[in-house]
Amino acid sequence: MRRVILGGIAFASLAVVGGAAAVAYWPIGSGPPGIELSGDVARGGYLARASGCIACHTDFESGGAPLAGGVELETPFGSFYSPNLTTDETHGIGDWTVDEFAVAVRQGISPQGDPYYPTFTYPFYSTFSDQDIADLWAAFQTVPAVAEAAPEHELGFPFNLRWGMKLWRAAYMVDPPTEPVEGESEAWNRGRELVRGATHCAACHTGRNFAGARLPSLFFAGNEDLPGGDAAPSIRPDDLAEADWTVSNLAYALATGVTPSGDVFGGSMGEVVQYGTSFLADEDREAIATYVMGADRDPSVDLN
């Protein structure tokens, strides 16, 4: 009987080890067709601003160089540090190809085939077009190289096992719906494209589960447990209207950081405005506000 029990334990152990090995070597993602489009540096820079690249990959507090990484995100899983995105070939992305860049941005997979942690908001960029990627790539090629490595993530077991993210991806990763909705205005649909994609508003303003995945039932309902102890309020239309927000003053706040009460955004939202939305065109800020204030009409969400 003892041999049977020991044999069962050994078999179970081998099964666990074998399963872990299978996941570790499980290939993910797919290589895109070669991107041969010419990129527009100005448009790429605009898209990078909208997507939060500058705010997340520049350590302003320590006087870090633009896009050199090193920004710490403290989470329940440990501390993550944004990587160096400059053209340095050793510590940045200087030795990448545009196709590797495309896979990283749209699929969240490194040139080595490793999954990125979702602190990198790649799920929101999955619908970027080949032209978007070409433009972003062209803009990043103008960034001066910084020969400085970003700190390694400080994660405990099992979160330090990067291959485990393959299971997370299988369970939770979905492409954002950004296509136009029939019957809505051009501004609302442009706002939907930006909010559900590049500006990734739901990344902060949506509650998450125990695994750090966004909960559809809490879309735009706010999040009291952001990295570093920050919090994001609900931006559901009814809650915004109750707090005297309108399309006009929300668009103004995205440009200036000034709220309807005369206060100013602080924390991560202050950075979003300072390094991101304040650089957008007036019509895009108005489009974002139009969609957010009318998000209850989006057929892909339930805000009840």
C-alpha angles and dihedrals in degrees: 000000000000090000091052092052093046090046090052092050091049092049091049091049091051090048091053092047091045092049092050091049091049091053092046091055095037106122116228135190129018132252113250123229110271111286107224099161120124112247128227109224094202094050091045091052090050092051091047090054092048091049095053096243095138096047095047099041101041121078097213094168091062095038092252122176118261112283093355090125128216098130109146122225112193112205137162087262095055137273121317124195124206113240130242110269098180124114094263106132096214105038102019137037098282094118095048126106123228089251092054088048090052092053091047095050100039101031105025095236126132124229086258091058096253121138118244120229112255091246077090100073095222094137087072093052097052093103095052109130125237087255091053089053093047090051093048090047092051091051094049090052088066094058112107114244117256114197095210128110120225114238117270117256113266103221133153127223127318095013091063089066098092094190088067087073087075088071091046090052092050091051103040117012117108133162114253117246104241103150119116118275115225114245096025125110124263090248093051092049093047088050091050090052092052099039097044091040131021101014091044095201091170091063090077104018098054126078120242137214130236090282095052094254120139115254114227090210089061097047108155090351092122134250126243094189109061122153113288093021095289122141136211122209127225113278095188110138096246093049092047093048091050088055091052097256118151134176089260100050093040090055088048091050091052088056100042109015090237116133127211090261091057093253122121132234115260136186119021093345090057089055091047089058098038097049101023129019096032087068094053125101117265091245092054093050089049090048091053090049092046092054096043092050089048100036090119087075092060108112091209095064137055113211096174 
